[in-house]
Amino acid sequence: MGNNTIIYVGVGIVIIGIAYKFGLLSWFGNLPGDIKYKGENSFVFMPFTSMILISIVGSILMKLFSR
């Protein structure tokens, strides 16, 4: 991993953090297919659809930048 790659990953993480802070990612985790169960003493959250979306976007980005 080169120095430039580490810088790009860091900048990407900062951009995602800023977007999350300002509510631009409020839809994440609330997609159809994301399972939320709230009982009296428990809470279960399984973000299936969100993780599939992240996987697809990540695969496309890695394919684009690996060339």
C-alpha positions as CSV (number, residue, x, y, z in Angstrom):
1,M,0.0,0.0,0.0
2,G,1.5,3.3,-1.1
3,N,1.4,6.5,0.8
4,N,-1.1,8.0,-1.7
5,T,-3.5,5.2,-1.0
6,I,-3.4,5.7,2.7
7,I,-4.1,9.5,2.2
8,Y,-7.0,8.7,-0.1
9,V,-8.6,6.3,2.4
10,G,-8.1,8.8,5.2
11,V,-9.7,11.6,3.2
12,G,-12.6,9.3,2.3
13,I,-13.2,8.4,5.9
14,V,-13.2,12.1,6.9
15,I,-15.7,12.9,4.1
16,I,-18.0,10.0,5.2
17,G,-17.7,11.3,8.8
18,I,-18.7,14.8,7.9
19,A,-21.6,13.6,5.8
20,Y,-22.8,11.5,8.8
21,K,-22.4,14.4,11.2
22,F,-24.6,16.6,9.1
23,G,-27.3,14.0,8.6
24,L,-26.6,13.2,4.9
25,L,-26.5,9.5,5.7
26,S,-29.6,9.3,7.8
27,W,-31.1,6.9,5.2
28,F,-28.4,4.3,6.0
29,G,-29.7,1.6,8.2
30,N,-33.3,2.4,7.3
31,L,-33.5,0.8,3.9
32,P,-36.1,-1.9,3.1
33,G,-34.6,-5.2,4.2
34,D,-32.8,-3.8,7.2
35,I,-34.2,-5.7,10.2
36,K,-34.9,-3.9,13.5
37,Y,-36.5,-5.6,16.5
38,K,-37.1,-3.8,19.7
39,G,-38.3,-5.8,22.7
40,E,-38.7,-4.7,26.3
41,N,-35.1,-5.5,27.3
42,S,-33.5,-6.0,23.9
43,F,-32.8,-4.4,20.6
44,V,-31.6,-6.3,17.5
45,F,-30.5,-4.6,14.3
46,M,-29.4,-6.4,11.2
47,P,-28.6,-4.1,8.3
48,F,-28.7,-6.7,5.5
49,T,-29.7,-4.3,2.6
50,S,-27.3,-1.6,3.8
51,M,-24.4,-4.0,3.9
52,I,-25.2,-5.4,0.5
53,L,-25.2,-1.8,-0.9
54,I,-21.9,-1.0,0.8
55,S,-20.4,-4.2,-0.7
56,I,-21.6,-3.4,-4.2
57,V,-20.3,0.2,-4.0
58,G,-17.0,-1.0,-2.5
59,S,-16.5,-3.6,-5.2
60,I,-17.2,-1.1,-8.0
61,L,-14.8,1.4,-6.5
62,M,-12.1,-1.2,-6.1
63,K,-12.6,-2.3,-9.6
64,L,-12.3,1.3,-10.9
65,F,-9.2,2.2,-8.9
66,S,-7.3,-1.0,-9.4
67,R,-6.7,-0.3,-13.1
